[in-house]
C-alpha cells in the first residue's frame, strides 16, 4: 500500500501550485465527513482565507456513525456534536458559519450513483454551486478508499455538470495513504503541491477541533472510530498534495 515513502517522492516530484494567483474567485471544498476538510486540505483553506479569498465547505455526510454503539451520543446527538466541531474547525481556518453547508446525508451511506437519494444529493449540491459560483472546487480523489469519499466525488462531478460550471478541480487524498492501491491511476496523474508551511499550526489546530475523532470524548463505545497517530502522521507536513484537473 502507498505510505509515507510514496508521499515523500510524490511531493518531491509534484509541481508547486502557488497561492493566491492560481485561485481566482471563490473556492468550494467538499468534505465527505466533518474532519476530511481539515485533514486533506486544511492548510490550503487557511492559506486561501489568509490571502482574503472566500472559501465555502460542503459537509456531505452527517458523521453520525463514527460511534454507532454509544448510548451517550446516539446518532442525532453525534450529528450535532460533529457539526459543532466542524464549525469550530472552519472558524479556525478562517471560514464563517454562513459559508458552511451541511447536506446531512447518512454517514457510511452517502448515496452512490443509481441509488436512492443520489439525484436529490446532486440537486442540493448543484444549488449551492449555483449560489456560490466557485472557480475552484477541492474534492476527494475518486478512488480514495472509502465508500463515502467515492460517492461524494461522483455527486460533486454530477453537480458541477448540473450547475453548468467550468472550474479548476483539485483532488485531495485522505485514506489513500493507508488503504490505497499502488497501481491506482493516481500514479499517472499530474500532481501538484501547495506550500502550507506558514499555516501548519492553523491546520493542526483545526484537526484537533474534531475532538470526537481524536480523543476519548465519546467513552462508551469501545469499537468507536478514532484517528490513529499513524494516520494523523500523513497530515503534518509542510505541503499538501493534489491531483489537478479541469472539468
TAMOKA-V89506 format. One record per residue. N is the residue number from 1. PHI is phi in radians with two decimals (NA if undefined). Layout:
n-><N N>
phi-><PHI PHI>
This chain:
n-><1 2 3 4 5 6 7 8 9 10 11 12 13 14 15 16 17 18 19 20 21 22 23 24 25 26 27 28 29 30 31 32 33 34 35 36 37 38 39 40 41 42 43 44 45 46 47 48 49 50 51 52 53 54 55 56 57 58 59 60 61 62 63 64 65 66 67 68 69 70 71 72 73 74 75 76 77 78 79 80 81 82 83 84 85 86 87 88 89 90 91 92 93 94 95 96 97 98 99 100 101 102 103 104 105 106 107 108 109 110 111 112 113 114 115 116 117 118 119 120 121 122 123 124 125 126 127 128 129 130 131 132 133 134 135 136 137 138 139 140 141 142 143 144 145 146 147 148 149 150 151 152 153 154 155 156 157 158 159 160 161 162 163 164 165 166 167 168 169 170 171 172 173 174 175 176 177 178 179 180 181 182 183 184 185 186 187 188 189 190 191 192 193 194 195 196 197 198 199 200 201 202 203 204 205 206 207 208 209 210 211 212 213 214 215 216 217 218 219 220 221 222 223 224 225 226 227 228 229 230 231 232 233 234 235 236 237 238 239 240 241 242 243 244 245 246 247>
phi-><NA -1.05 -2.71 -1.01 -1.15 -1.12 -1.07 -1.03 -1.23 -1.10 -1.09 -1.09 -1.48 -1.18 -1.40 -1.44 -1.77 -1.47 -1.96 -1.68 -1.11 -1.54 -2.23 -1.62 1.23 -1.39 -2.11 -2.02 -1.84 -1.74 -2.05 -0.98 -2.32 -1.06 2.21 -1.08 -1.11 -1.31 -1.19 -1.33 -2.62 -1.05 -1.17 -1.13 -1.03 -1.07 -1.15 -1.16 -1.16 -1.10 -1.50 1.52 -1.47 -1.54 -2.24 -1.96 -2.12 -1.86 -1.59 -1.39 -1.66 -1.52 1.20 -1.47 -1.92 -1.23 -2.37 -1.17 -1.77 -1.25 -1.54 -1.20 -2.16 -1.09 -0.83 -1.10 -1.24 -1.16 -1.03 -1.11 -1.06 -1.22 -1.20 -1.10 -1.10 -1.09 -1.15 -1.13 -1.11 -1.06 -1.07 -1.07 -1.41 1.67 -1.96 -1.28 -1.01 -1.14 -1.76 -1.91 -2.13 -1.91 -1.38 1.04 -1.32 -1.11 -1.02 1.23 -2.54 -1.02 -1.14 -1.46 -1.02 1.22 -2.03 -1.01 1.64 -1.12 -1.12 -1.11 -1.12 -1.06 -1.09 -1.06 -1.17 -1.08 -1.12 -1.13 -1.03 -1.08 -1.25 -1.49 0.94 -1.23 -1.73 -2.33 -2.17 -1.84 -2.46 -1.19 -1.07 -1.08 -1.85 -1.01 -1.33 -2.66 -1.01 -1.20 -1.23 -1.13 -1.15 -1.11 -1.05 -1.17 -1.02 -1.09 -1.04 -1.20 -1.20 -1.07 -1.11 -1.09 -1.45 1.20 -1.63 -2.06 -2.41 -1.43 -1.95 -2.10 -1.73 -1.92 -2.09 -2.14 -1.52 -1.02 -1.16 -1.72 -2.20 -1.27 -1.63 -1.14 -1.72 -1.01 -1.07 -0.90 -1.11 -1.78 -1.58 -1.41 -1.70 -2.28 -2.31 -2.09 -1.33 -2.00 -1.02 -1.38 -2.25 -0.99 -1.13 -1.15 -1.03 -1.11 -1.15 -1.16 -1.03 -1.14 -1.13 -1.52 -1.08 -1.13 -1.73 -2.12 -2.29 -1.57 -0.92 -1.73 -1.91 -2.06 -2.47 -1.06 -1.69 -1.14 -1.28 -2.63 -1.17 -1.43 -1.00 -1.14 -1.15 -1.07 -1.07 -1.30 -2.12 -1.98 -1.39 -1.48 -2.27 -1.99 -1.83 -2.43 -1.74 -1.78 -2.44 -1.94 -1.43>
